[in-house]
Amino acid sequence: MSPFFLLSLLFGLAFGQTVSLCAPSEYVIHVEKRECAYCLAINTTICAGFCMTRDSNGKKLLLKSALSQNVCTYKEILYQTALIPGCPLHTIPYYSYPVAVSCKCGKCNTDYSDCVHEKVRTNYCTKPQKLCNM
């Protein structure tokens, strides 16, 4: 193997690791229903991290295929269901939520991701809290 090829390979591997830091991250979701007595704190994983993008300021000069605005999104996902405690009989006490198994940098899919930044929402309980470790 030539030294140039080996050096290029090592540089590519090192640069590739620093470019994309998109991975499953631990996250706590707080879920409550008005009819139920408790708020449920659910430990899950979401996709979070940095993905390389290309600056779109020069979009008039570049082809659309050259513009890449990737986000950290789900590659593999599964859903789990939790039971919210303290709900009356007439209320459905179940809450289904996504669990990130693996992540990727790619286009945002609005079928299962929020692709816009909204105002900061509060993620806390207003009722007594129960912890759910799934």
N, C-alpha and C positions, 0 to 999 in steps of 0.2 A: 504494500500500500504506500502511495506517495505521501510525503509529509503534508503537502498542500491539501490533499483529499481528507486526511485525518483531521487536520486543523479545521477545515470547513465543516466537517461532520460534528466536531465538538462544539464549534461556535453555533451551529444550527440547533443542536440540542439545548445548549445553555440559553440561547436567545428565545427559543420556543417555550421554555419553561417560564421566562419572565414576561412574555408577551400576554399570555392568557392565564389569569388566575381565577378562573370560574370553577366553583366547586360547591358541593352541598355544605350548608352551614346550619348550625343549630339555631332554632328560632322558637319563641314561645308565642302561641296564639291565645288570646283571651276571648272566650265565647260566653255570651249570656243571652238568655231570652227573657223578655219582660215577665212572662208567666211563671218562670222557674225561680226557685229560692236561691240558687247558687250560680256563681260564675265559674267556668271551667278553664284552667290554665293548661294548655296542651303543649307538650314538648314535641317538636317536629323538626324537619329539615327543609330548607328552601334553597334555591339556587341564588348565589350571590358572588360577586367578584368583578374583576376587571376583564374586559375584552377589547382587543385592538380594534380601532375604527379608523376610518380615513376622513380627513377634514372635508366637509362638503362646501366650503367657501368657494372652491373653484369648480362648482358643478356645471357651469356653463361651458367650461373648457374640457371637461372630462365626459367620457361615456357613462351612462347610468350603471353599467356593470362594474365600473371602477369605483363607484361610491359604495362604501360598505359601512353601515351603521349597525354593527352587531351588538347584541345584548347577552347577558348571562341568562340562559333559559334552560328549561327542563329537557334532558335527553331521554331519561327514563323516569317515570312517575307511577306511583301507586296511591290509591286512596284508602284511608282508614276511617272508621266511624267510631265516635265516642258517645257515651251516654251522659247527658247533662243531668246531674242529680237535683232532686227537689222539684221536679215538674209535676203538675197535676195530671190526672188521668186523661183529660181531653187534649193535652198538648203532646206533640211529637217531640220526644226528648233526645233525638239523635242529631249529631252534627258530623258531616263528612268533610274531610280536609285532605289536601294533597301532601304527599311525602316525597321529597326529591331523592331518588335513588342515585342518579348521575346527572351531570349538567354538561352543557356545551355552549359555545359562543355561536350564535346564529340569529336569524331574523326573529323578531318577536311575533309569536302566534297569539292572537287575541282570543282564541278558543279557550286557552287556559292560563293566560298571563295578562297582567295589567301593564300595558305598554306605554302609558303616559304617567307623568308625575302629577299627582294630585296634592292638594293641601295636606299637610302633615296630620294624619289621623292619630287619635290616641289609641293605644293598645293597652288598656288596663281594665280592671274590674270595678264596677260600682256596687257589687253585691259581695257577700262573703265568698271566699275563693276556695275551690277544691283543685288539687293538682292531679293531672292525668299523665302518667308516663307511658307512652306507647312505644 
